[in-house]
């Protein structure tokens, strides 16, 4: 069996590819992938501007797609891979879906540095406040995630929110 780090990088690469597709489609630079039983279930990007829906963050879209694909609202045993630390809304949705593990690249502070109006409450703080058992792993392929923020900024046809 591959090491956790290798597996985390493999699935984060899928989230990064989804993010890249979103950036090329004029969306903001966020991507996510949901994994169950060491298999990618779904991967998608932020769709806020595409859907004119402020809740269409990559993680929420991915959760919606995974629930439909797996025909359940209980995503126990799944891992969410996100190019950026999930915002409080997304982390709450992850909690409600019973996802046990979150792996992310850049931090909420990194997103704010690129002009995003994030609530600066870390996943670790939310975990603590809620007395949750969710495993949180940050900084996986962080440089690659930052590069997508830079690519998005260089396009010049963007909106932060």
DOKEZA-911784 format. One line per field, with one value per residue (C-alpha): residue number from 1; x, y, z negated. Coordinates in nm, 2 decimals, always signed. Example, Ala and Ser with C-alpha at 12.3 -4.5 7.8 and 13.67 -1.06 7.14 Angstrom:
resi <- [1,2]
c1 <- [+1.23,+1.37]
c2 <- [-0.45,-0.11]
c3 <- [-0.78,-0.71]
//
This chain:
resi <- [1,2,3,4,5,6,7,8,9,10,11,12,13,14,15,16,17,18,19,20,21,22,23,24,25,26,27,28,29,30,31,32,33,34,35,36,37,38,39,40,41,42,43,44,45,46,47,48,49,50,51,52,53,54,55,56,57,58,59,60,61,62,63,64,65,66,67,68,69,70,71,72,73,74,75,76,77,78,79,80,81,82,83,84,85,86,87,88,89,90,91,92,93,94,95,96,97,98,99,100,101,102,103,104,105,106,107,108,109,110,111,112,113,114,115,116,117,118,119,120,121,122,123,124,125,126,127,128,129,130,131,132,133,134,135,136,137,138,139,140,141,142,143,144,145,146,147,148,149,150,151,152,153,154,155,156,157,158,159,160,161]
c1 <- [+0.00,+0.14,+0.23,-0.03,+0.18,+0.20,-0.17,-0.25,-0.04,-0.21,-0.56,-0.45,-0.33,-0.68,-0.82,-0.55,-0.65,-1.02,-0.91,-0.70,-1.01,-1.21,-0.95,-0.94,-1.32,-1.31,-1.39,-1.21,-0.91,-1.05,-1.08,-1.18,-1.19,-1.37,-1.22,-1.37,-1.19,-0.88,-1.08,-1.17,-1.55,-1.58,-1.37,-1.48,-1.40,-1.57,-1.88,-1.98,-1.98,-2.09,-2.40,-2.45,-2.46,-2.25,-2.26,-2.12,-1.77,-1.56,-1.61,-1.99,-2.02,-1.80,-2.01,-2.33,-2.19,-2.05,-2.39,-2.56,-2.30,-2.30,-2.67,-2.63,-2.59,-2.35,-2.00,-1.84,-1.51,-1.45,-1.17,-1.21,-0.91,-0.93,-0.68,-0.74,-0.84,-1.22,-1.40,-1.63,-1.94,-1.76,-1.61,-1.97,-2.10,-1.81,-1.91,-2.28,-2.18,-1.98,-1.65,-1.38,-1.07,-0.98,-0.66,-0.58,-0.31,-0.32,-0.45,-0.75,-0.48,-0.33,-0.67,-0.72,-0.38,-0.51,-0.82,-1.07,-1.31,-1.26,-1.38,-1.05,-1.15,-0.93,-1.05,-0.85,-1.04,-1.38,-1.28,-1.20,-1.51,-1.73,-1.53,-1.50,-1.28,-1.22,-0.86,-0.72,-0.40,-0.28,+0.00,-0.02,+0.11,+0.08,+0.32,+0.11,-0.20,-0.05,+0.06,-0.30,-0.39,-0.11,-0.23,-0.59,-0.46,-0.25,-0.56,-0.70,-1.06,-1.15,-1.36,-1.28,-1.56]
c2 <- [+0.00,+0.35,+0.58,+0.83,+1.12,+0.97,+0.90,+1.25,+1.40,+1.17,+1.29,+1.65,+1.65,+1.56,+1.85,+2.08,+1.96,+2.05,+2.39,+2.44,+2.36,+2.61,+2.89,+2.83,+2.85,+3.19,+3.06,+3.14,+2.92,+2.65,+2.28,+1.97,+1.59,+1.34,+1.00,+0.68,+0.35,+0.49,+0.58,+0.93,+0.96,+1.31,+1.62,+1.97,+2.34,+2.65,+2.74,+3.06,+3.29,+3.02,+2.93,+3.28,+3.10,+3.22,+2.87,+2.69,+2.66,+2.37,+2.17,+2.22,+2.13,+1.82,+1.72,+1.76,+1.55,+1.28,+1.24,+1.20,+0.96,+0.75,+0.79,+0.89,+1.20,+1.01,+1.04,+0.86,+0.71,+0.98,+1.23,+1.58,+1.71,+2.08,+2.31,+2.57,+2.52,+2.50,+2.81,+2.78,+2.72,+2.44,+2.29,+2.29,+2.11,+1.86,+1.80,+1.75,+1.50,+1.31,+1.33,+1.21,+1.37,+1.69,+1.75,+2.09,+2.29,+2.67,+2.83,+3.06,+3.33,+3.26,+3.30,+3.63,+3.75,+3.71,+3.92,+3.67,+3.77,+3.46,+3.44,+3.39,+3.09,+2.79,+2.44,+2.35,+2.62,+2.50,+2.14,+2.26,+2.46,+2.17,+1.90,+1.72,+1.42,+1.53,+1.47,+1.78,+1.78,+2.11,+2.22,+1.93,+2.06,+2.41,+2.56,+2.41,+2.56,+2.90,+2.87,+2.84,+3.16,+3.33,+3.18,+3.30,+3.65,+3.66,+3.59,+3.93,+3.83,+3.74,+3.84,+3.78,+3.74]
c3 <- [+0.00,+0.08,-0.20,-0.31,-0.18,+0.17,+0.17,+0.04,+0.32,+0.58,+0.48,+0.42,+0.78,+0.89,+0.69,+0.85,+1.20,+1.12,+1.00,+1.31,+1.53,+1.33,+1.36,+1.74,+1.74,+1.57,+1.22,+0.89,+0.81,+0.58,+0.65,+0.45,+0.48,+0.26,+0.21,+0.06,+0.03,+0.20,+0.51,+0.63,+0.64,+0.78,+0.84,+0.93,+0.91,+0.76,+0.96,+0.78,+1.08,+1.33,+1.12,+0.97,+0.63,+0.34,+0.19,+0.49,+0.34,+0.48,+0.16,+0.15,+0.51,+0.46,+0.16,+0.36,+0.65,+0.42,+0.24,+0.58,+0.71,+0.39,+0.34,-0.03,-0.24,-0.48,-0.35,-0.65,-0.55,-0.28,-0.26,-0.11,+0.08,+0.13,+0.29,+0.01,-0.35,-0.35,-0.47,-0.77,-0.55,-0.36,-0.68,-0.83,-0.52,-0.55,-0.92,-0.83,-0.56,-0.83,-0.63,-0.86,-0.70,-0.53,-0.33,-0.19,-0.02,-0.09,-0.40,-0.45,-0.51,-0.16,+0.00,-0.18,-0.05,+0.30,+0.22,+0.11,-0.17,-0.38,-0.74,-0.90,-1.12,-1.07,-1.04,-1.35,-1.54,-1.41,-1.50,-1.85,-1.90,-1.78,-1.97,-1.64,-1.56,-1.20,-1.09,-0.93,-0.72,-0.58,-0.34,-0.10,+0.24,+0.10,+0.36,+0.65,+0.50,+0.46,+0.83,+0.93,+0.74,+0.93,+1.26,+1.18,+1.10,+1.42,+1.63,+1.53,+1.60,+1.24,+0.95,+0.59,+0.35]
//
